[in-house]
C-alpha cells in the first residue's frame, strides 16, 4: 500500500477530479489524503478521505483575491489587475504553502504528491528539497505546457497552424515572458532561500519537468499536440462516483421528454452578474424546449436574478449529470472543464461563453473541434443565445462532432488510468512492490 497526498486549492472544480482519482487509488488498496481548505471540506470528507487544513495559508485572503464580488471576469485585457491577482494567488501564498506542507509531509510521510498545477509549492520546493515524487494532476482538459504547437495558455488563441497564427503565438509568448520577468525573479528568490537553483524557464514550463503530468482529456481535444514531454499523459475525463443521495429533484423527472432540453450553467463558483443564466432565461422563454438553469452550490437560486421566468425555464442549485444530460440536446456554459467534458461524453454540442482562467482556452478547443460555438461574454444577449441554440439544434454537424469527441473521450479509462500511473510513480517496482522511500535532500526523478 502507498500513501498519496493531494494538494489542491479549495475550488470545487479543482477538487472534484482529484477526488475521482483518490477513489480509484483507494479501490486499488492505497491511502489518500487532501491538503486543502475549509471551503471544500464537505466534498473531501463526505467521500471518507482525511483532510489536512490550511494553517499558514490564509484561505479567506485567497478567496477574496480570486473571487471578489466587485470584480468582473479576469483577463489579460487588464494586465496590471491580472498580474496583481496572479501575484496574490500564486506567489505570495508560496512560502506559506511550504510552511504548512513540510511538517505535514514529515508527519504523514506520503509516497507521492499529486498537485493542482496552480498549487506551486510541491513543484517549486518540495520535490527537490524533500526529495518526494510529485505529479501534476490537472483539472484542466487543456495541457498548460508551452510548445510550438500551442499558443500561450490563458489567452484563448487559435492553434499556430499557418504563418499568421504562428506569428501571433510567438508574439504572445514574447509579451508573456516580458510581463512575468519580475514574477520569476521573486520565485527564484524564494527558491534560493531554500537552497535551490534558480529557474531558467517559466514556472508553467518547469511543471513539465515533473515525472508525471496528468491531463484529463484526449489529444484530439487539445490541438493534437506532439510537442509535449513524455511525462504528459492524457487519461480522459475524471468524474467521481456520486453518493446515492445525489439524485435529481422531482421536477426533473416531470419534464416532458418530447421537447429538447437545454442545460445552462455558469460553473461551481460564480460571483459576478448572472449574465449567461439571465440571457438564456430571456432568450429561450416560451420556445418549444425545456431550459434548466443551474446556479451552482455558492448561490441560492432565490437570490439569483434571471428576470421574468417563463413556464419552460427551470432554476435550481444543482442537478446530477446522469439525471439531466442523457436528455439534453444543447449545453450553454461559461466553459468550466467539468461541464464541457460531461457534455462531450454525452455527445452534446455546446455554446461556450468563456469568462476567465482556463475557460477561453477550453472554448477555443470546443469551437476548433466543431463541437460547438464560442461566444464572447460581451455579446451574450438573449437574441444571440436564441440564435445560437436554434443553430445547434438545426445543424447536425455540431452534434456529429460532439459525438465523435465523446467516443474518443469514452475510450480513455479516466480515474482508474490516472491511479495506475500514480501507482507506478510511487511504486516503480510494481503494484505489489514497496513504495519509494525518500529522505530530505534526496532528489527523485
ABEGO torsion letter per residue (X at the ends): XBBBBBBBBBBAAAAAAAAAAAAAAAAAGBBBBBBBBAAAAAAAAAAGBBBBBBAABBAAAAAAAABBAABBBBBAABAAAAAAAAAAAAAAAAAAAAAAAAAAAAAAGBABBBBBAABAAAAAAAAAAAGBBBBBBBABABBABBEAABBBBGAGBBBBABAAAAAAAAAAAAAAAAAAAAAAAAAAAAAAAAGBBBBABBAAAAAAABABBBBBBBAAABGGBAABBAABBBAEBBBBBBBAABBBBAAAAABBAABBBBBBBAEABBABBBAAAAAAAAAABGBBBBBBBBAEAABBAAABBAEBBBAABBBBABBBAAAAAAABABBBBAGBAAAAAAAAAAGBBBBBBBABEAAAAAAAAAAAAGAEBBBBAAABBAAAAAAAAAAAAABAAAAAAAAAAAAAAAABAEAAAAAAAAAAAABAAEAABBBBBBBBGBBBX
